[in-house]
Amino acid sequence: MPFGLRNAAQTFQRFMDEVTRGLRFCFVYLDDVLVASRSKEEHEKHLANLFRRFEKYGVKNAEPGKMRFLRAGP
């Protein structure tokens, strides 16, 4: 095993937990963020709040092709 940051994943998870703290509609696992909303309008508001928070903390958004929006749940 090469030497390096062995706890990088845990550190990043804690950082993302801090970034999304208080956003009860967000569920984060490392670099995957699920935004749960009841309607399209609510989803747009949630995304706007999340992206403002990302900007505040200096989080870069993924490439647009890697993002998926407005997916229906079960």
N, C-alpha and C positions, 0 to 999 in steps of 0.2 A: 504494500500500500504506500503510495507516494506521500511525502509529508505535505502539509498544507492545511487549509481550513476544513477541519473535519465536521465542524458544527455550522457550516455556512447555511445549510437548509433550515436549521432551527432558528438561526439568527434572522434570516430573511422572513420566515413565518412570523416571528415576533414583530418585526418591522411592519409587515403587512397588517397584522392584527392591530397595531397602533394606528396605522393609516386609516383603517376602516372602523375604528372604535366609535360606537354610537350610531353607526349606519346599520340599523337592525335588519335591513333588507339585503345586506351583503353577507356572503359566505365565502371565505377565502381558504384555499389550500395551495400553498406556495404561490405560483404565478397564475393560478386559475381563480377567477372571481365570478361567482354566481350572484346575479341580481334578481331577487324574487319580487314580482309585482303582480297586482291584480288586473291591471288594464294597460293598454298601450300608452295612455297619457301618463299614468303613474310610473310606468317603466322609463319614459323619457325624462321625467323629473328625477327619478332615482339615478339614472345615468349621468345627468347633469351634476347632481350632488357628488357622485363618485368621482367624476372627472375633475371637478373643482378641488376635491380632496387630494387627488393624485397630483394636481398642479401645485398645491400648497406644500406637499412633501417632496416634490421633485421626482415623482414616479413617471417614467416614460411609458406611454401607451404602446401596446403591441402594434405590429403592422396591421393595417386594416383587413388584409386578407386572412389574418389569424383570429379576428374577432367574429363572434356570432351574436346577433341581436334578435330579440323577439322570438325566442324559441318557446314553444308550448311545453308545459310539463305534463305529468301523467293525469 
